[in-house]
Amino acid sequence: MKKTKYAFSTSTVDCYVDANFKDLDQLVDRNKAIIITDENIFNSHKSKFKNWNVITLKPGEEYKVQATVDAVISQLIDFQADRQTTLVGVGGGVITDLTGYIASVYMRGIRFGFVPTSLLAMVDASIGGKNGIDVGEYKNMVGIIRQPSFLFYDLAFLKTLPDTEWSNGFAEIIKHACILDKNLFLLIEKNKLSGVKRNKKLLTEIVLKNIKIKIGIVQKDEFETGDRKLLNFGHTLGHALETQYELTHGQAVSLGMVFAAWMSEKYLGFKDSIRIENVLTNYGLPIRALFDVNKVFRILKMDKKRVSNKMSYILLKQMGKGCIHQFEVDSLDVEMTEFNKLNKS
């Protein structure tokens, strides 16, 4: 297995790309490891989990809550997990969030690593050390920033992904391209989802580019005091929509990016909104939706990026160059109302 080490402020993350799950026991002792996964992953890949200690959870964002944390900790106690135990999150973003958070609070912190199984988790959720849970309507309201010991990528898991989950992942890939990498945008612009799925070499290239983009920005700003905020492009409105409507994360972020691109046109003279919309469409993501502004704004104004009456909002100066723009919180209500009117026409 080829290993790349990435250094962070207080730890190092070992990254294995295009690995094979059967080699996981080269990283962790089966007798001292506990895998956390969900029922869908477990049932689709039962043979992979043979002879491992496994905790299986219900799938879905609605289970990314404190009650699940409490239930898992009870099972860890039953397993007699101690400070030599390693937790391994095998799954998508919900599983990696829960695993990292639980490992960080159990016995004041034990070792953990991730085997991301969805494209979204591979290019975004598993990277960067943000691990947490939702509280009511508020996404990721409680959590920590703590890096995993390893990231282990077995692209074979993607073979069982439904199309919706491929689109979810590409929402984050498109986000990275918009804010930081014009050449990546050009690469995905000249391809379509169906073609990428069939071309393992191209898929591996795209995954690698996104790993490097996100790790690079997190290394420079691990605790989100500056440029790491750029990774929130499309997420401020996106998270609010996701909690209020039956949208996947990728669908909600896609709509959030369309709004942010429109705001970028209005405030910074950005000229490529149509290109972004075309790429989102090519990868199976929505670009238009009417929503209840009052309901969504109630959630949005509690976003973690708000400080007093100011909100950091990520806009685009040009393709591949994001920036942090400050708005009065109440002005975003006005902007969303105007944007909603445009969607009606």
QUIDARA-V893431 format. One record per residue. PHI is phi as a letter, one per 30 degrees, with the letter a starting at -180 (NA if undefined). PSI is psi in whole degrees, 0 to 359 (NA if undefined). Layout:
# QUIDARA-V893431
PHI PSI
PHI PSI
This chain:
# QUIDARA-V893431
NA 135
d 127
c 136
b 131
c 136
b 124
c 134
c 186
d 320
b 6
a 171
b 137
c 126
d 126
c 125
c 116
c 141
h 44
d 183
b 130
e 329
d 344
c 5
e 328
d 358
d 343
c 325
b 146
d 122
e 326
d 344
c 16
b 146
b 122
d 136
c 124
b 182
c 170
d 322
d 313
d 315
d 314
d 332
d 340
b 42
e 320
d 330
d 332
c 2
e 133
i 17
c 150
d 124
b 135
c 123
c 128
c 161
d 140
d 149
k 149
e 330
d 345
c 4
d 65
b 171
d 327
d 322
d 318
e 312
d 319
d 319
d 318
d 322
d 320
d 325
d 320
d 319
d 324
d 355
h 39
d 136
b 194
d 353
c 357
d 144
c 127
c 136
b 112
d 115
c 102
l 200
d 200
d 326
d 316
d 317
d 321
e 309
d 315
d 313
d 321
d 313
d 316
d 332
d 337
c 338
d 124
h 34
i 17
k 117
b 169
d 146
a 158
b 169
b 140
c 87
d 136
c 351
c 157
d 321
e 315
d 324
d 321
c 350
b 293
d 325
d 348
c 136
j 346
i 0
d 118
b 132
a 187
b 164
c 153
b 107
h 235
d 355
c 116
d 136
h 36
d 333
b 130
l 186
b 168
c 109
a 127
d 144
d 161
d 329
a 155
b 126
b 109
c 112
c 102
d 347
d 334
d 333
d 343
d 334
c 3
d 134
d 161
e 323
e 322
d 329
d 315
d 320
e 313
d 321
d 339
e 317
d 325
d 315
d 321
e 310
e 317
d 317
d 320
c 339
b 344
b 94
d 323
d 324
d 320
d 316
d 322
d 313
d 336
d 326
d 2
b 174
b 164
e 316
e 321
d 319
d 320
d 328
d 346
c 94
d 323
d 314
d 317
d 314
d 319
d 316
d 316
d 314
e 315
e 319
d 323
e 312
d 321
d 309
d 316
d 320
e 315
d 327
d 322
e 324
d 334
a 70
d 325
c 23
h 55
c 350
b 249
d 343
d 336
e 337
e 332
d 352
d 7
e 122
i 352
c 336
d 304
d 323
e 312
d 321
d 318
d 320
d 324
d 339
c 343
b 164
d 75
b 146
d 166
e 314
d 319
d 316
d 317
d 324
e 313
d 322
d 323
d 322
d 316
d 316
d 324
d 319
d 316
d 324
d 321
d 313
d 319
c 335
b 1
i 23
d 141
c 6
c 28
e 319
d 321
d 319
d 315
d 320
d 318
d 316
e 316
d 317
d 337
c 22
i 26
c 148
d 151
b 354
b 136
a 137
d 142
b 161
d 105
d 318
d 316
d 317
d 321
d 327
e 323
d 316
e 320
d 350
c 9
e 146
d 343
d 356
d 135
b 112
h 239
c 18
c 145
b 129
d 121
b 137
c 122
b 176
c 126
d 318
a 173
d 127
i 8
b 93
d 164
a 161
c 122
c 133
c 132
b 149
d 134
e 315
d 334
d 335
d 330
e 315
d 315
d 318
d 323
d 316
d 317
d 319
d 322
d 322
d 325
d 335
d 332
d NA
